[in-house]
Amino acid sequence: MRLMIKVEAPLEITPNPQGGWTLVFWVLDNFNYKAPFRAMLVEIAEALGQNPARSLSLPDYIEDEDFVEGTLLFEGASLRVYYEHGLSYMTLANTDYDLLMMVAQRVQPRIAIA
């Protein structure tokens, strides 16, 4: 069963202060430590045609985790993953703007704006 990724604003690609670009998902429920961001990342990997078990690398789950960083492999590139429960947003970052545009286009059918 597919999970709709619920966001409160349309996806956007912004300049990354560390260089490159960032695809931003403004997820609902600030400070909700039960927000299913890991399930959202699995859904994103599947939307990209990736096997989440092989393409998604995250640290082990910790109760009340925050500031989670990892990677998602796509098209031979490594996307930097970041999720913050406090401000309730998730990002995928890379130096290739066109790659992030492709990710946004493929994920868009699974996005629901609240």
JOTA-V755857 format. One record per residue. SS is DSSP state (@ for helix, = for strand, . for the rest). PHI is phi in degrees with one decimal (999 if undefined). PSI is psi in degrees with one decimal (none if undefined). Layout:
((SS,PHI,PSI) (SS,PHI,PSI))
This chain:
((.,999,130.5) (.,-80.4,140.8) (.,-96.2,127.9) (.,-79.5,134.2) (=,-87.1,109.0) (=,-88.3,126.1) (=,-130.2,162.3) (.,-101.7,-1.2) (.,-151.4,156.3) (.,-58.9,152.0) (.,-59.6,145.7) (=,-142.5,149.6) (=,-110.5,124.2) (=,-126.0,157.5) (=,-61.8,139.2) (.,-92.5,126.5) (.,-57.6,-23.6) (.,-89.8,3.8) (.,108.7,143.9) (.,84.6,-147.0) (=,-134.9,157.9) (=,-133.1,127.5) (=,-91.9,120.4) (=,-107.7,130.6) (=,-113.3,108.0) (=,-85.0,96.8) (=,-82.6,155.6) (.,-77.1,170.3) (.,66.8,69.5) (.,-54.0,141.0) (.,60.4,18.2) (.,-92.0,101.3) (.,-74.0,-1.7) (.,-100.1,2.2) (.,-57.3,131.8) (.,-82.1,56.0) (@,-65.4,-32.3) (@,-65.1,-40.9) (@,-65.7,-35.8) (@,-63.4,-41.0) (@,-65.6,-37.9) (@,-62.5,-42.8) (@,-62.4,-41.2) (@,-62.7,-46.2) (@,-58.8,-43.6) (@,-66.7,-37.6) (@,-62.6,-28.9) (.,-87.1,1.7) (.,77.9,22.8) (.,-103.0,151.1) (.,-85.1,111.0) (@,-56.1,-35.1) (@,-63.8,-28.9) (@,-101.4,-23.9) (@,-105.7,-12.7) (=,-111.7,123.9) (=,-121.7,116.0) (=,-133.5,154.0) (.,-67.2,160.8) (.,-57.2,149.2) (.,-65.4,137.4) (.,-127.9,133.6) (.,-55.8,136.4) (.,59.8,32.4) (.,-63.1,151.1) (.,-149.8,160.1) (.,55.3,54.3) (=,-88.3,131.3) (=,-122.1,146.6) (=,-166.0,-161.3) (=,-140.2,153.2) (=,-132.3,122.0) (=,-85.9,135.5) (=,-157.7,130.9) (.,52.5,38.5) (.,74.8,5.2) (=,-113.7,157.7) (=,-106.2,118.5) (=,-94.1,128.5) (=,-77.8,127.0) (=,-103.4,136.7) (=,-142.5,133.5) (=,-133.9,136.5) (=,-128.1,116.8) (.,-67.3,-39.5) (.,-53.6,-51.6) (.,-96.1,-4.4) (.,56.7,59.3) (=,-140.6,155.4) (=,-128.0,142.2) (=,-130.9,152.2) (=,-122.2,127.7) (=,-126.4,148.0) (=,-165.2,163.4) (.,-81.4,-12.8) (.,-98.3,104.1) (@,-58.7,-44.4) (@,-62.9,-35.6) (@,-63.0,-44.1) (@,-67.0,-33.9) (@,-62.9,-41.4) (@,-63.4,-42.8) (@,-60.1,-48.6) (@,-59.2,-41.9) (@,-65.4,-40.6) (@,-73.3,-30.6) (@,-83.5,-26.4) (@,-48.5,-41.5) (@,-62.1,-17.4) (@,-102.6,10.8) (=,-99.7,134.6) (=,-123.9,121.4) (=,-89.9,123.9) (.,-79.0,none))
